[in-house]
Amino acid sequence: MTQDPGARKSALRSQLRAARKQRDLDAIAELDSQISQQIFDVLETIELTPGSVVAAYVGMSHEPSVNTLRSRIQDTGCTVLIPIVSGDQLLWALDGNEASWSRNTFGTLEPDPRGARTSSQALPSCAAIIVPSQAIDPHGFRLGQGKGFYDRALAEVAGLDHSPMIIGVTFESEFLPEIPTEEHDIPVDVSVTESTVRWFNTPD
């Protein structure tokens, strides 16, 4: 009997997590500048201005990081938002000094939640949303960690007349021929790895 998409996703996640744990953390850190440069080049296609807002993230252990990118975006005068886990939703707060941040139950650093906004409040005004992914396929569908945080967040911008550009981030080895999909899955517009940018939906 063929497994349902949810079960296939779970099995694929286990394989990908095991492969990531085999990666050297120092080697992952060295890829930050390459991945960040690729994303920065993509962002230049939508002509960010000092008033632009970009939603980014702080990488979990063994996840592609975009720390260099966060600094570069802020150097242009743009605002960077970072997610905070709140129940089963994501809130969004200003990027800042990680030395004062705390770790959530998943071990990920989060900024001060004071002043944080919900996804429905924060994301529609973003120029781009940079999304960590475990894998992406040629149709732009991504595999997340399985908790649905980004599925719920991205649903707030799906179908908008001027929706933010959604940029999915993985390692090159995690660009797969196919990812099991479900009705709620929202594809990314662009896939970025340390070596390749793949467009699925080009900006106007």
N, C-alpha and C positions, 0 to 999 in steps of 0.2 A: 504494500500500500504506500502511495506517495505521501510524504510528510507534508503537513500544512506549512505555509510560509513562516509562521512564528517559530515552529520547531526547527525548520531549516536555518532560520536566522540564528537561533540559539546555538546550534551546532557550529555554524560558521564563526560566530563570535569566539567560541572556545578555541577554535583553531588559530584564529588571528591573535587572540590574547597570548596564547602559548608562544607564537612566533615572535611577538613583540618582546616578551620577557627574555628571549634569547639575544636581543639586541643589547649592545654595550651602551650604557647611559652616557658615557663621554662622547661616543660616536653620534648618538641622537642629538646631544647638545651642539655638536659641530654642524649639524644640518640646519640649525635654527636660521642662520644667516642666509642660507640658500633658499629655504622655504619662504622666509620673510621677503627676500628680494623678488621672488616670483610673484608673491601676492601684491607687493608694492607696485610692480609693473602692471598688474591687472587693475589695481585701483586707479592708476593714472589714466586708464581709458574712460573713466567716468568723471574725470576732472574734479577732484576734491578741492574744496575751498576751505579757508580757515573756519567757516561755520559748519562744515560737514561733521557728521557723527558716524563712527564706525563701531560696530559691536565685534569684539574679539573674544579671546578666552585665555586662561592660564592652563597650560598643559598638565595633565595628570602624568604620573610616572610612566615612562615608556611611550608616551604620546608625543606626536610632533609638536614642537613648541614654536611660538611666534613672538618671542620676547623682543627680538630686534625690531620687528615690524611695529609693535606697540609703541616703542620709543620713536621710531621714524615718523609715524602718523602724528604723534603729539608734537613733534618738532615742526610740522607743517602748520600747526595751529588748529588742527582738527581735534575733536573730542573722541576719546576711546571709552567704551563701556565694557565692563566685565561682568559675567553672570554670577549670581548668588543663588544657591539652592534654598528654596523656601517651600517646605512641604513637597508637593509634586509639581511645583512650578519653578520657573526661573525669574528672579528679579535682576535688575541691571543697575550697576553703580559706576561711578567714575573710576577710571584707572588711577593708580597712584603709587605710593611707596609701599612695596610689599613687606617691608620690615615691620609694619604695624598691622599687617593682616593676620587673620586666623585661618585654620584649616577646617573644612567641613567634614562630614562623616565619611566622605569618599577620599579624604586626604588631600583635597585640592585647596590651594590658597584662595581666599575670598576677601574683597575689600570691605571697608566699613559699610554696613547696610543702611546707615542713616541717609535718608534722601533717595534711597533706591526706588526705582519705578518698576511697574509690572511690564511684561512683554507687550501687552496691548498699548501701554502708554509710551514705551521707549522705542520699540522696533520700527513702527511705521515711518518714523522720521529719519531712520538711518539711511546712509548712502549704500552701505554694504554690511552684511552679517557674515562673519568668518566662523565657520562651524567645524569643530573637530569631528573626525569620522574614523571608523575602523576600516571601512572599505568604500569604494565608489565604483560604479559600473559605467559602460558606454552610454547609458541613457541618463546619467546624472543621478541615479538613485544611490543613496548612501546608507550604510549600516552604522547605527549608533551603538551606544553602550547597552541599550535594551531597557532603559528606564523611562524613555519617552519624553524627557525634558525638552529636547530640541524639537521633537514632533509637535508638542503643544505650543512652543514658542513660535515656530515658523508658521503655524496655522494662523497666527495673528496678522501675517502679512500676505498670505496666499490670496491671489485674486485682486490685489489692490491695483489701481490704474498705474501707479508709479511705485511699484514694490522695490525694496532694496535688492541689490545684487547679492545672491547667496553663494558664498565661496566655500567649498568643502575641502578639507585638508587631510591628506593621508601620506604615507610613504609610498614610493613608486611601486613597490612590490604588492601593495594593497589595492591597486587598480585592477579589478577583476572582470572577467567576461560577463558575469551576471550576478545580481544580488536578488534574493527572494524579496518580493514586495507585497505590501498590504495596502488597503484602500487609503489609509491615513498618510502614507509616505509621500513626502514632498521632495522632488528632485532639486539638486543644486543647479546653479547657472554655470558654474565653473569649478573644475577640479584642479587643485594645485598639489604637486608633490615637490620633492627636492630637485627634480630634474625636468618636469613636464607640466605645462599648462594645457588643459583641455576645455574647450568651450562647448557648452550644450545649448546655451541661449545667449546670444550676443546682445549687448546693450543697444538701445535706439540711437 
